[in-house]
Amino acid sequence: MTRHSFALAASLVLAVAPVASAQTFGTDDPTLRRIWTLGMDSSRLEPLAQVLLDSIGPRLTGSPGMESASRWVVAQYRSWGIPARTERYGTWRGWRRGASHIDLLQPRVRSLEGTLLAWSPGTNGRDVDAPAIVLPDAADSAAFAAWLPSVRGKYVLVSAPQASCRSDDNWEEFARPESYERHRDARAAAQREWSRRRERTGLGARELQRRLEGAGARGVVTSLWTGGWGVTRVFNGRTERIPVVELSCEDYGLVYRLAEKGQGPVLRVNAEAQSLGEVPVFNTIAEIRGSEKPDEYVVLSAHFDSWDGASGATDNGTGTVTMMEAMRILKSVYPNPRRTILVGHWSGEEQGLNGSRAFAKDHPEVVAGLQVLLNQDDGTGRIRNISMQGLTNAGGSFTRWLAQMPSELTEELNLSFPGLASGGGSDHASFACAGAPAFMLGSLSWDYGTYTWHTNRDTYDKLVFDDLRRNAIFVAMLAYLASEDPERVPRDRRAVMPVDDGGRPREWPVCRDADRSSAVSPRM
């Protein structure tokens, strides 16, 4: 999931006292009851997630793992009697990860927690030993340029160190207030000073790493701490010939202190990686064709790609298996929908919503016929927030649908009428840019931003299946009700920003045409 925020307008909270089982339907509709029963009593979420996350693993765009995952998803849908296919939308920079090991050799031996970053070159399976040094506190860009030749043959640490890798929650709970305040202020001051140090080089992050590479550095060492115990962000490397490795907060701090104090840290990196050149990239699509209105669409949406420092469990394995389970349930209880129900498992979301943007451009008939798109992409928690995306009359459709669902699924739900259009962050924006009714199903946090989003801890064990079961049922019910609704979801949108001649907001970068042939290293 790309970073985004929700701007919520007036909220309506649907609150009903919780009960033990689903006995609070607003209708006697037998299909809704069968969806609940099938989703609760014979859920396939756990085995689906286990294979996807443990056995197949991460799904980096352009990687063999992504191809394997796509083949598996197509086979799953076909086994349920749902036609499925892959659709090529362009190319990307292919890359295959191998094993990586990072060790401290001097002044003592320690195996370090770290990994090679995506799209980074490795060491061809060789041990590469070298001293580690810290980015200098140069007075200005000229002083930095004078220092640069000293990096030859060394690993260079380029991230800010942390004085403490304890979470802020831990400090706030146990420290004296004055101690916590000093810690917080010192951390902020240190971060500001490190930012100034970086600025005085006169180089941006990408150019800095290129200059280090050009000066003969052995490699680049980073640590992008999330604020949680032992957790770091694991994005992509930015060099062509030397490895870029990420260390945990704790181990990065160790190496940094040794280097800063002149205690001679020596690192060994052994990392295997293979560049695959420019490779085709695909979306994975499945659909249950509509029986009465096949040219109108209910679309279930979740990006399929992930970063590969872990398993991509909550970003976005959870959205993936939620939509798969919803489709499985719908095929069983609602095999002949009124409208076509299509699921899109998008590639390239992390590189700028490339897959979903390409699909929207290649399939204007789906955009034109879209009844509703339901996108999920922010973790394992229960669905809590839905903004109407500035569609002034869409709330009436959701009110009709939600009124028929059991209160167990709606009691905590916050709806924003009409809400504000969200100009990025996830794949619903690719369709909202065209004025279509596309919505993000926002979930409870479960410390998503701190512990799992784009981190080395985004693994199967972080999934909360009680919440995911309810999410899959919720999505299946919404899809069924939207499919059956005799009315189309209105597309009237309030003007909240300038639009072009096609009604597309000019200020949304995500609304620009995707560069589908790009083989440039993805942005962080």
Disulfide bonds with the S-S distance in Angstrom:
Cys165-Cys249 2.03
Cys433-Cys511 2.00
